[in-house]
Amino acid sequence: MLPVRPGEILLEEFLVPLGISQHKLVRETGIPVTRINAIVRGERGITADTALRLGRFFGISPQTWLNLQNHYDLEVQKESLGDRLEREVRPLASPAPPLRAGNPWTKC
């Protein structure tokens, strides 16, 4: 079973309950109407630019929007790969060391 698309979350958890039309979202965020339409229809993902704009408009972290997209993409890919991932990729004998604190990439 696939996870919920970020566009569906945008529509059902934000636009509809708040009474915001796609056209108003376009006017207030500067996101092109074609992009919003494609996101809501599940034909396009949420980019960093879109996440920044949605985050500012709705007052939530842009990282939230990117996390929704990344979660969706990972689940879709897991479903697509199925058992091939376990057959094709053998894990290291010992796990990789943890990321060091203080590196910029650990702040995500």
Backbone hydrogen bonds, N-H to C=O, Kabsch-Sander energy under -0.5 kcal/mol:
donor,donor_aa,acceptor,acceptor_aa,energy
8,E,5,R,-0.6
9,I,5,R,-1.7
10,L,6,P,-2.6
11,L,7,G,-2.3
12,E,8,E,-3.2
13,E,9,I,-2.5
14,F,9,I,-0.6
14,F,10,L,-0.9
15,L,10,L,-2.7
16,V,11,L,-2.8
18,L,14,F,-1.9
19,G,15,L,-0.7
19,G,16,V,-1.2
20,I,15,L,-2.6
21,S,19,G,-0.5
25,L,21,S,-2.3
26,V,22,Q,-2.3
27,R,23,H,-2.5
28,E,24,K,-2.7
29,T,25,L,-1.8
30,G,26,V,-2.3
35,R,32,P,-0.5
36,I,32,P,-2.2
37,N,33,V,-2.7
38,A,34,T,-2.2
39,I,35,R,-2.5
40,V,36,I,-2.7
41,R,37,N,-2.1
42,G,39,I,-1.2
43,E,38,A,-2.9
44,R,38,A,-1.1
47,T,45,G,-0.6
51,A,47,T,-2.8
52,L,48,A,-2.4
53,R,49,D,-2.0
54,L,50,T,-3.1
55,G,51,A,-2.6
56,R,52,L,-2.1
57,F,53,R,-2.3
58,F,54,L,-2.9
59,G,55,G,-1.3
60,I,55,G,-1.5
64,T,61,S,-1.1
65,W,61,S,-0.8
66,L,62,P,-2.0
67,N,63,Q,-3.0
68,L,64,T,-2.2
69,Q,65,W,-2.0
70,N,66,L,-3.1
71,H,67,N,-2.8
72,Y,68,L,-2.1
73,D,69,Q,-2.9
74,L,70,N,-2.7
75,E,71,H,-2.3
76,V,72,Y,-2.5
77,Q,73,D,-2.4
78,K,74,L,-2.7
79,E,75,E,-2.2
80,S,76,V,-2.2
81,L,77,Q,-2.9
82,G,78,K,-2.4
84,R,81,L,-1.9
85,L,82,G,-0.8
87,R,83,D,-1.8
88,E,84,R,-3.0
89,V,85,L,-2.1
90,R,88,E,-0.5
103,N,100,R,-1.3
106,T,103,N,-1.8
107,K,104,P,-1.2
108,C,105,W,-0.6
